[in-house]
Amino acid sequence: MWLALAFLSAALLGFYDVCKKHSLRDNAVIPVLFLNTLFCSLIFLPAAFHAPFGGWEVQRYILLKACIVLSSWLLGYIGMKHLPITIVGPINATRPVMVLVGALIIFGEKLNLLQWSGVLLALLSLFLLSCSGRKEGIDFRHNRWICATIGASFLGAVSGLYDKYLMTPEGGLGLPRLTVQCWFNFYQAAMMSAMLLLLWRPRRSEGTPFRWRWSILFISIFLSVADYAYFYSLSLDGALVSVVSMVRRGSVLVSFMLGALLFHEKNLRSKAIDLVLILLSMFLLWLGS
């Protein structure tokens, strides 16, 4: 059951990425991200009345999650605005490698042969992806948008490990998934409101203007349902965070194909090879787990 939910979450995340790319093209990042957090909060507002609050002893952990996720989203939105989705998607797909390595470091385990093969293959795919990027004038070593995207993936991996700690009864806090999902969305909306009013609004005439697009609303819809399936998956007995994270990165298949179709991006053949290597690395990580 938890694996089927992970696949559902992956498919929805692919559509989420495509809507995000469409919303951010020639558009201001902060208002789009603010509306995303606002709509997500409104979607989960009815559920908040049925989720236990838990007091500050619980909410402080959820507030920390909100800070991690919002930082990841902000960096990811910036990268998505300025980079082709056929490059951003494969970079994000390497997140399971970060989750696996982080989990092994935290719990003091060792990588087996299959896991090492998956990690090395992921590194090779990133190197080849950087070669594909050079054809479009994107230098992976000095491009700040690439750095933002990698930073977003790293923080996303941290969030994935933290989610397992929050919702696992044995060895973790065992928090109700609805409590986590509702309240971290509320905290994000509050923080983005402050950022919108204090940072973006006074200087909005100096940067890219904001344009409303219906894809902004669909960002929140696809993300909310994908996250619900993800949290539900992690809360089930036997759920493996490394496997769930790997399956969720399968969303790159949806975003890559739709991105190529809708945004007419370049060098698709070489990027497709990189994508196959990344998916193969994820498969090896799954076998090794």
C-alpha positions in Angstrom: 0.0 0.0 0.0 2.7 2.5 0.9 4.6 1.8 -2.3 1.4 2.4 -4.5 0.9 5.7 -2.7 4.5 6.6 -3.4 3.9 6.0 -7.2 0.8 8.1 -7.1 2.7 10.9 -5.4 5.4 10.6 -8.1 2.9 11.0 -11.0 1.2 14.0 -9.4 4.6 15.6 -8.7 5.4 15.4 -12.4 2.3 17.5 -13.2 3.2 19.8 -10.3 6.6 20.5 -11.8 5.2 21.2 -15.3 2.6 23.7 -13.8 5.4 25.3 -11.8 7.5 25.8 -14.9 4.6 27.3 -16.8 3.7 29.6 -13.9 7.3 30.9 -13.4 8.1 31.7 -17.1 8.7 35.5 -17.2 7.0 35.8 -13.8 7.9 37.0 -10.3 9.0 34.1 -8.0 7.9 35.4 -4.6 4.2 36.0 -5.5 3.9 32.7 -7.2 5.4 30.9 -4.2 3.2 32.9 -1.8 0.0 32.0 -3.7 1.2 28.3 -3.8 1.5 28.3 0.0 -1.8 30.2 0.5 -3.8 27.8 -1.7 -2.2 24.8 0.0 -3.2 26.2 3.3 -6.8 26.8 2.2 -7.0 23.2 0.8 -6.0 21.8 4.2 -7.9 24.2 6.4 -10.9 21.9 6.8 -8.6 19.0 7.8 -7.0 21.2 10.5 -10.1 21.0 12.6 -9.8 17.2 12.8 -6.0 17.1 13.4 -4.6 17.4 16.9 -2.7 20.5 17.6 -0.3 19.1 20.2 0.9 22.4 21.7 4.3 24.0 21.3 6.1 20.8 22.1 4.8 19.4 18.8 4.5 22.6 16.8 8.2 23.6 17.2 9.2 20.5 15.2 6.6 21.3 12.5 7.8 24.9 12.3 11.4 23.6 11.7 10.0 21.5 8.9 8.3 24.5 7.4 11.6 26.4 7.4 13.4 23.6 5.7 10.8 23.0 3.0 10.2 26.7 2.3 14.0 27.2 1.9 14.0 24.3 -0.5 11.0 25.6 -2.4 12.4 29.1 -2.7 15.7 27.8 -4.2 13.8 25.3 -6.4 11.5 28.0 -7.8 14.4 30.3 -8.6 16.2 27.5 -10.4 13.1 26.4 -12.2 12.4 29.9 -13.5 15.8 30.2 -15.1 16.7 26.6 -16.2 15.1 24.2 -18.7 12.8 21.7 -16.9 14.7 18.9 -18.7 17.8 19.8 -16.6 16.0 20.7 -13.4 14.1 17.4 -13.3 17.1 15.1 -13.6 19.0 17.1 -10.9 16.0 16.7 -8.6 15.9 13.0 -9.4 19.3 12.6 -7.6 17.7 13.4 -4.3 17.3 9.7 -3.3 21.1 9.5 -3.4 21.3 12.4 -0.9 18.6 10.7 1.3 20.4 7.4 1.3 23.8 8.8 2.1 22.3 11.0 4.8 20.4 8.0 6.3 23.5 5.9 6.3 25.6 8.6 8.0 22.9 9.2 10.6 22.4 5.5 11.4 26.0 4.5 11.0 25.4 1.9 8.3 27.5 1.0 5.3 26.7 1.0 1.6 26.5 -2.3 -0.1 27.8 -3.0 -3.7 24.4 -2.2 -5.4 24.0 1.0 -3.4 27.6 2.1 -4.3 26.8 1.3 -7.9 23.7 3.5 -7.7 25.5 6.4 -6.2 28.4 6.3 -8.7 25.9 6.0 -11.6 24.0 9.0 -10.3 27.3 11.0 -10.2 28.1 9.9 -13.7 24.7 11.0 -14.9 25.1 14.4 -13.3 28.5 14.8 -15.1 26.9 13.9 -18.4 24.0 16.2 -17.7 26.5 19.0 -17.2 28.0 18.2 -20.6 24.5 18.5 -22.1 24.0 21.8 -20.3 27.1 23.3 -21.8 25.5 23.0 -25.2 22.9 25.4 -24.0 25.4 27.7 -22.4 24.9 26.4 -18.8 28.1 25.9 -16.8 27.3 23.6 -13.8 30.3 24.8 -11.9 29.6 28.6 -12.1 25.9 28.9 -12.8 24.0 30.2 -9.8 20.7 28.8 -10.9 22.3 25.3 -11.0 23.6 26.0 -7.4 20.1 27.0 -6.4 18.6 23.8 -7.8 21.2 21.6 -6.2 20.7 23.4 -2.9 16.9 22.8 -3.2 17.5 19.1 -3.8 19.8 18.9 -0.7 17.3 20.6 1.5 14.6 18.4 0.1 16.6 15.4 1.1 17.0 16.8 4.6 13.2 17.3 4.7 12.7 13.7 3.6 14.8 12.3 6.4 13.1 14.7 8.9 9.7 13.6 7.8 10.5 10.0 8.7 11.6 11.1 12.1 8.4 13.2 12.6 6.0 10.4 11.7 7.7 7.2 12.8 6.3 5.9 16.1 9.4 3.8 16.8 12.5 5.9 17.1 10.7 9.1 16.1 8.0 11.4 17.3 5.0 9.5 15.7 3.1 12.7 14.9 -0.2 12.4 13.0 0.4 13.0 9.3 -2.5 15.5 9.1 -1.1 17.6 11.9 2.3 17.8 10.1 0.8 18.5 6.7 -1.7 21.1 7.8 0.4 23.1 10.1 3.6 23.2 8.0 1.5 24.6 5.2 0.1 27.3 7.5 3.5 28.3 8.8 4.9 28.5 5.2 2.0 30.8 4.2 2.7 33.1 7.1 6.4 33.3 6.3 5.7 33.9 2.6 3.2 36.6 3.5 5.9 38.4 5.5 8.4 38.0 2.6 5.8 39.3 0.1 5.0 42.4 2.1 8.5 43.2 3.3 10.8 42.1 0.5 8.9 41.9 -2.8 6.2 44.5 -2.6 8.4 47.6 -1.9 10.6 46.7 -4.9 8.1 45.1 -7.2 8.7 47.7 -9.9 12.4 46.9 -10.1 12.0 43.2 -11.1 9.9 40.9 -13.2 6.2 41.8 -12.9 3.7 39.3 -11.5 1.2 37.8 -13.9 -1.7 35.6 -12.8 -1.9 32.2 -14.5 -4.3 29.4 -13.8 -1.4 27.0 -13.6 -0.5 28.7 -10.3 -3.7 27.2 -8.7 -2.9 23.8 -10.2 0.6 23.9 -8.6 -1.1 23.8 -5.2 -3.7 21.2 -6.1 -1.2 18.7 -7.5 1.2 19.3 -4.7 -1.3 18.9 -1.9 -2.6 15.6 -3.2 0.9 14.4 -3.9 2.1 15.3 -0.4 -1.0 13.7 1.2 -0.2 10.4 -0.6 3.5 10.9 0.5 2.7 11.5 4.2 0.2 8.7 4.2 2.8 6.4 2.7 5.4 7.3 5.3 3.0 6.8 8.2 2.3 3.1 7.2 4.1 0.3 8.9 7.2 -0.9 6.9 7.5 2.2 4.8 11.1 2.8 3.8 12.0 6.5 3.4 14.8 5.8 0.9 12.5 3.8 -1.3 9.6 6.3 -1.0 12.0 9.1 -1.9 13.4 7.2 -4.9 9.9 6.4 -6.2 8.8 10.0 -5.8 11.7 11.1 -8.0 10.2 9.0 -10.7 8.1 12.2 -11.3 11.0 13.3 -13.5 9.6 11.0 -16.3 6.3 12.9 -16.4 8.0 16.4 -16.1 10.6 15.5 -18.7 8.1 14.2 -21.3 5.6 17.0 -20.8 8.4 19.6 -20.6 9.8 18.5 -23.9 6.4 18.6 -25.5 5.1 21.9 -24.1 8.3 24.0 -23.8 10.1 22.7 -26.9 13.4 22.4 -25.0 16.8 21.4 -26.7 19.2 18.5 -26.6 16.6 16.1 -25.6 18.4 13.0 -26.9 21.5 13.5 -24.7 19.4 14.5 -21.8 17.2 11.4 -22.2 20.4 9.3 -21.9 21.3 11.1 -18.7 17.7 10.5 -17.4 17.9 6.8 -18.1 21.2 6.6 -16.1 19.6 8.4 -13.2 16.6 6.1 -13.2 18.9 3.1 -13.4 20.8 4.4 -10.4 17.6 4.8 -8.5 16.7 1.2 -9.4 20.0 0.0 -8.1 19.5 1.9 -4.9 16.1 0.2 -4.5 17.6 -3.3 -5.1 20.3 -2.5 -2.6 17.8 -1.4 0.0 
